[in-house]
């Protein structure tokens, strides 16, 4: 876990440093990165108290309940529409196979 956490903190610091630097104008680069790293380490430490099994058991279930319909409904609508449109445009044949370019 130690090797992945170093890469995670490095990535998070590089991602959020420009955003924080706009708000915290008089801070040095080191102080901004240190603050970002400490905040995320504290968040991860707090999150780890829930336990990995509980996060998987409850978190994924809640995530699927909320996000599932948001992703599934557009997929159910867009895929048949796209197949129909590509068939009408001549990209797909009557068996929905890709027509080779001329």
Backbone bond lengths (Angstrom), bond angles and torsions (degrees), N, CA, C in turn:
res aa  C-N    CA-C-N  psi(-1)  N-CA   C-N-CA  omega(-1)  CA-C   N-CA-C  phi
1 X - - - 1.444 - - 1.529 111.66 -
2 X 1.304 116.11 -29.45 1.460 119.06 -176.93 1.523 111.58 -64.36
3 X 1.318 117.34 -40.62 1.465 119.22 -178.15 1.526 111.65 -67.66
4 X 1.321 118.18 -36.68 1.465 119.65 179.24 1.521 111.70 -75.64
5 X 1.330 118.04 -29.78 1.464 119.48 -179.67 1.527 111.62 -69.83
6 X 1.316 117.67 -33.41 1.467 120.27 177.95 1.524 110.00 -64.75
7 X 1.316 116.42 -44.72 1.466 120.02 178.32 1.522 110.90 -65.65
8 X 1.335 117.13 -37.19 1.462 121.06 178.70 1.524 110.79 -63.49
9 X 1.320 117.76 -48.56 1.467 121.27 -179.38 1.528 110.47 -64.15
10 X 1.318 117.94 -40.83 1.466 121.13 177.39 1.527 110.47 -59.59
11 X 1.330 117.00 -45.93 1.462 121.42 -179.28 1.519 111.29 -65.87
12 X 1.323 116.90 -43.24 1.465 120.85 -179.98 1.526 110.31 -63.97
13 X 1.324 117.21 -42.75 1.470 120.03 179.16 1.527 111.42 -62.59
14 X 1.316 116.99 -43.83 1.466 119.62 178.66 1.517 112.09 -66.20
15 X 1.315 116.57 -31.92 1.469 120.23 -178.82 1.527 111.37 -73.98
16 X 1.329 117.19 -43.09 1.458 120.49 -172.39 1.526 114.58 -96.33
17 X 1.320 118.88 -12.52 1.467 119.92 -178.61 1.528 113.10 -58.88
18 X 1.344 120.74 -45.90 1.471 118.72 179.04 1.528 113.05 -62.28
19 X 1.327 117.18 -34.74 1.465 119.66 179.58 1.519 111.56 -69.77
20 X 1.326 116.81 -43.97 1.460 120.80 -179.95 1.524 110.49 -69.95
21 X 1.327 117.90 -34.56 1.467 121.39 -179.15 1.523 111.81 -63.72
22 X 1.332 117.67 -28.44 1.466 120.25 177.09 1.521 111.30 -68.07
23 X 1.323 116.76 -33.91 1.464 121.00 -179.44 1.522 110.75 -86.91
24 X 1.311 116.78 -43.33 1.460 123.32 -176.57 1.523 108.19 -100.08
25 X 1.329 116.19 78.85 1.458 122.34 -169.77 1.530 114.23 -71.99
26 X 1.328 118.35 -31.42 1.461 119.35 -175.32 1.532 112.90 -95.80
27 X 1.325 118.75 8.12 1.461 121.47 179.13 1.518 111.40 -86.79
28 X 1.321 115.11 146.56 1.467 119.10 176.60 1.525 109.27 -77.58
29 X 1.315 115.24 165.15 1.461 120.44 179.76 1.528 110.50 -61.51
30 X 1.325 116.49 -40.09 1.464 120.28 179.38 1.521 111.55 -64.02
31 X 1.333 117.20 -44.56 1.467 119.38 -177.62 1.527 111.61 -66.93
32 X 1.320 117.07 -35.62 1.467 120.36 177.97 1.524 110.12 -67.12
33 X 1.344 116.71 -46.87 1.467 120.07 179.43 1.525 111.20 -64.47
34 X 1.320 117.07 -39.53 1.463 120.63 179.34 1.523 110.93 -63.55
35 X 1.322 116.78 -42.53 1.464 120.82 179.03 1.525 111.15 -65.01
36 X 1.314 116.88 -44.63 1.471 120.52 178.37 1.526 110.01 -60.67
37 X 1.330 116.74 -45.33 1.465 120.60 -179.43 1.519 111.00 -61.87
38 X 1.330 117.66 -43.70 1.465 120.50 -179.08 1.527 111.71 -65.72
39 X 1.321 117.26 -40.09 1.467 120.23 178.79 1.524 110.22 -62.48
40 X 1.322 117.25 -45.82 1.462 119.52 -179.17 1.521 112.40 -70.72
41 X 1.325 118.23 -33.55 1.466 120.18 175.55 1.523 109.77 -65.09
42 X 1.331 117.48 -42.04 1.468 120.31 177.63 1.525 111.42 -65.32
43 X 1.331 117.35 -41.53 1.468 120.11 177.02 1.525 111.56 -62.18
44 X 1.321 116.42 -43.23 1.470 119.81 179.62 1.524 111.24 -67.84
45 X 1.330 117.16 -37.69 1.463 120.07 177.51 1.519 110.31 -65.65
46 X 1.317 117.08 -43.40 1.467 120.71 177.16 1.524 110.58 -63.39
47 X 1.325 117.10 -42.10 1.461 120.44 179.08 1.511 112.78 -65.98
48 X 1.328 117.10 -30.60 1.463 119.64 -179.06 1.521 112.33 -71.84
49 X 1.329 118.03 -17.88 1.468 119.62 178.32 1.523 111.80 -69.54
50 X 1.321 117.84 -19.81 1.464 120.15 177.07 1.523 111.39 -72.04
51 X 1.294 117.48 -28.22 1.456 121.80 -178.86 1.514 111.32 93.07
52 X 1.319 115.17 141.97 1.457 120.95 -176.63 1.522 111.86 -65.01
53 X 1.325 116.99 -40.34 1.465 119.43 -179.99 1.524 111.86 -64.72
54 X 1.322 117.34 -38.68 1.470 119.75 178.09 1.519 111.66 -69.12
55 X 1.325 116.43 -36.98 1.466 119.03 177.37 1.520 109.81 -63.57
56 X 1.330 116.87 -43.51 1.463 120.14 178.91 1.522 110.52 -68.22
57 X 1.331 117.20 -45.01 1.457 121.34 -175.47 1.532 111.92 -64.78
58 X 1.318 117.00 -49.15 1.464 120.18 -174.33 1.524 113.06 -97.58
59 X 1.316 116.67 -39.03 1.462 120.20 -176.20 1.509 113.08 -66.43
60 X 1.320 117.33 -46.58 1.463 120.11 179.99 1.517 111.31 -67.04
61 X 1.336 116.86 -37.03 1.468 119.81 177.66 1.515 112.01 -63.71
62 X 1.334 116.71 -44.99 1.465 120.54 178.79 1.525 110.36 -67.06
63 X 1.322 116.60 -40.22 1.461 120.93 178.98 1.523 110.60 -61.17
64 X 1.322 116.71 -43.91 1.461 120.67 -179.91 1.517 111.26 -66.70
65 X 1.318 117.26 -38.69 1.460 120.87 179.18 1.524 111.40 -63.10
66 X 1.313 116.48 -38.91 1.463 120.40 -176.83 1.529 111.44 -83.64
67 X 1.326 117.29 -49.13 1.458 121.58 -171.80 1.524 112.51 -86.87
68 X 1.318 117.92 -26.12 1.457 121.17 -178.45 1.509 113.84 -51.99
69 X 1.333 118.70 -55.66 1.467 119.06 179.23 1.527 113.47 -63.37
70 X 1.312 117.13 -33.07 1.464 120.31 -179.42 1.528 110.52 -65.23
71 X 1.325 117.33 -33.36 1.466 120.40 179.36 1.523 111.97 -92.03
72 X 1.324 117.35 -32.08 1.457 120.72 -174.27 1.522 112.47 -75.07
73 X 1.320 118.07 -41.63 1.472 120.99 -177.47 1.529 111.39 -61.85
74 X 1.339 120.47 -49.59 1.468 118.47 177.09 1.527 112.93 -62.07
75 X 1.328 117.28 -33.82 1.458 120.41 178.86 1.520 111.36 -66.31
76 X 1.327 116.97 -42.89 1.462 121.31 -179.64 1.527 110.66 -65.93
77 X 1.322 117.06 -30.95 1.466 120.80 -179.79 1.530 111.14 -84.18
78 X 1.328 117.43 -43.66 1.463 119.88 -170.89 1.526 114.00 -75.99
79 X 1.322 118.45 -34.68 1.467 119.36 -177.13 1.525 111.96 -65.86
80 X 1.344 120.11 -50.53 1.472 117.96 176.96 1.528 112.98 -62.49
81 X 1.336 117.38 -36.50 1.461 120.72 177.78 1.526 110.35 -61.98
82 X 1.331 115.89 -45.19 1.466 120.00 -178.41 1.531 111.21 -65.79
83 X 1.327 117.13 -40.56 1.466 120.03 177.55 1.526 110.90 -62.39
84 X 1.336 116.86 -43.21 1.466 121.21 179.63 1.526 110.33 -63.66
85 X 1.336 116.33 -44.88 1.462 120.39 -178.93 1.529 111.20 -65.27
86 X 1.333 117.62 -42.89 1.468 120.19 179.00 1.525 111.44 -65.90
87 X 1.310 117.01 -33.13 1.467 119.94 177.34 1.528 110.16 -68.64
88 X 1.342 117.06 -40.88 1.467 121.13 178.26 1.526 111.37 -67.38
89 X 1.325 117.29 -34.39 1.469 121.39 -179.26 1.523 112.93 -80.77
90 X 1.324 117.81 -5.29 1.453 120.99 178.34 1.511 114.87 86.42
91 X 1.309 117.31 8.93 1.464 120.56 178.04 1.529 110.15 -76.68
92 X 1.336 116.29 -33.72 1.462 122.58 177.71 1.521 109.44 -116.15
93 X 1.343 116.52 147.48 1.465 119.22 176.59 1.532 109.81 -86.93
94 X 1.356 116.91 -171.27 1.467 120.69 -175.46 1.527 112.95 -66.39
95 X 1.335 117.82 -19.35 1.467 122.14 176.79 1.534 111.91 -98.56
96 X 1.313 116.67 12.98 1.461 124.41 -179.90 1.526 112.38 62.58
97 X 1.306 117.23 31.94 1.462 122.90 172.65 1.519 108.52 -95.04
98 X 1.318 115.71 146.81 1.455 121.37 -179.61 1.524 109.96 -67.22
99 X 1.333 115.49 129.81 1.464 121.31 177.87 1.520 107.46 -83.53
100 X 1.317 116.20 128.79 1.464 121.00 -179.72 1.521 109.82 -67.16
101 X 1.334 116.36 140.60 1.463 121.65 179.33 1.514 111.82 -67.95
102 X 1.322 115.04 152.81 1.470 120.23 -178.11 1.501 111.53 -85.21
